[in-house]
Amino acid sequence: MASFNKFILQILLAIIMLAIAMLSNGKAQLIPPKVTVQIINDLPQPQDLTLHCKDKHHDLGEHTLKVGEMFHFRFRPNMFEKFTLYFCSFVWPSSPSLHRFDIYDQERDSCKLCTWKIREKGACTYDEGGEEDESVIVDAGKSSTVVLVLRKLAMVSGVGRLSPRVP
């Protein structure tokens, strides 16, 4: 009887491993792949970009980038629900007010390599076809500014987080 139970357990384990392998080859994965976020200072010369990024559990500290320099970080998104969110604040000499932007939102972003260029008019990323997707960095001092953004970046709120839902 003990060998029969062991055989059943081995069969169940094989079925579970097969199901995991099948899910990993499709869109659904048991463990999501790591994501790399790159932030590039694309401001006009000679402006340094000071940024400070964090999520609910990790503070990545303050960094200053010269024009053309890049800051990057890696993480694994939440595997149970899509609520991983990294947000950054930015400041530069020609616009000394604090700007905020959700640099990675698991509900909005599907990239494994998310590259953002920070410009005076906003943050710019590229879609899979190589075309620019632009968003606007909203001044933190404005309380109810909402800007509709085309393509995958849906709404920006001056005091809240980006929301991918468009009414």
N, C-alpha and C positions, 0 to 999 in steps of 0.2 A: 504494500500500500504506500510506503514511504517513497519508493522509486516512481510510482505513478504520480504522486503529488509533485515530485521534483520534475518529472517530464512535463506536466501541465504548466508549472511555473516557467520552465524554459520556453515553452510554446508562447505563453503570454508575453514574456520578455522579448521574444523575437518579433511578435506582432507590434508591440510598442515601438521597438527600434525601427521597424519598417515604416510605421506611421510617421515617426519623427523624420526619417529620411525623405519620405514623400512630401511632407509639408515644407521641408527646407529647400527643395528644388522649385517650389512654386513661390507665390508671393508671401505666404505665411511662413514665418520662421519661429521656432521655439525660442531661440536666443537671437535677438536682433544684432546685426553687425555693428561694429564700432563706427561712429561718425566723427569726421574731422571737420572742424570749423576753422576757416582761414579769414582773417580780417586784414585788409591791406589799406594803408594810408594812400588815398588817391586825391588828396587835397592839392591845390596849386602850391608851388614852391613859395617860400620855404617854411611851410607850416607843420609843426609837430602835432600829432594827434595823440591825445591822452585818453585812454580807455580803461574801463573797469567792468569786468564781466563776472557773472555769478549765476548760480541757480539756487534752488531752495536749500541745498546741502553743501555746496562747494563755492567758495569765494576764490576766484582766480587772481585776485589782486589787481593793482593799478599798473598799467604799462604805457610807455610813451614811445611812439613810432615816428621816425623821420619819414619824409615823403618816399614812397616806394617800398618801405619796410612792411613786414608781415608779422602778425601774432597768430598763433594757432593753438588749438587744444583739441583733445580727443576724449570721447566718452561713449558709453553704451546706453542707448535709450532704454526707457522702461519697457520691460517685456510683458507686463500684464495689461497695462492701460496706456493710451497715448497721451501722457501728460508731462513728458520731459520738456522743460522750458529753460533756456539760457537767455538772459537779458544783459545788455551792456549799456553803460552810459559813456558819452563821448563829449569832449570839449577840445576846441582848437582856437588859435589866436584871433582869427577874423570873426569868430562867432563864440564869444566866451560863455554864453549861457549853456547850461547842461542839456544835452540831447539824450534821449533814451530810445532804445530799439530792442525788440525781441530778436536776437540774432539766430536762435534756433527754437522752433516750436514744433514738436513732434506731430501735432495734428496738421500743421501746414506744410512742413518740409519732408520730402522723401529722399533727399540727397544723402549720399555717404561721404561726399566731399562737398561741403558748402562753402563757397568762396564769396566773400562780400568785399566790395570796394567802397570805402567811406569817402564821399564827396561832399562839397558844400551844400548841394541841393538834397542830399539824402544818401541812403545806402543802396547800392546796386549789386544785384547778383545776376547770374546767367541761367537761362533755362537749358533743357537738354539739347535744344537745337542751336545753342550758341548765341541766342539773342538776349539782349539785356532785359531783365525784369527790374523795375525801379520801385522803390518805396521812399517814403519821406520820413526823415528823423524829425520828430515833433519836439519843440521846446518843452521842457519839463514844467515851465511856469504857466503854460496855457492849460487850463483845466478841462475844457470840453471840446477841444479840437478833434474833429473826426475827418479823415481824408480817405476818400474811396480810391483804392489803388487797383489798377488793372492787373490781370493775370492771376498768379497764385497768391499774391500778397493782398489780403482782402481789406482789413480795416486797421487803422492806426489810431490809438487814443492817447492823448497828451499825458494822462496820468495813469492809465492802465496798461494792459498788455495788448499786443497785436492780437486780433481775433480773426481766424480764418473764415468765419461765417458772415456771409453777406445776406442781409434780409431780402 
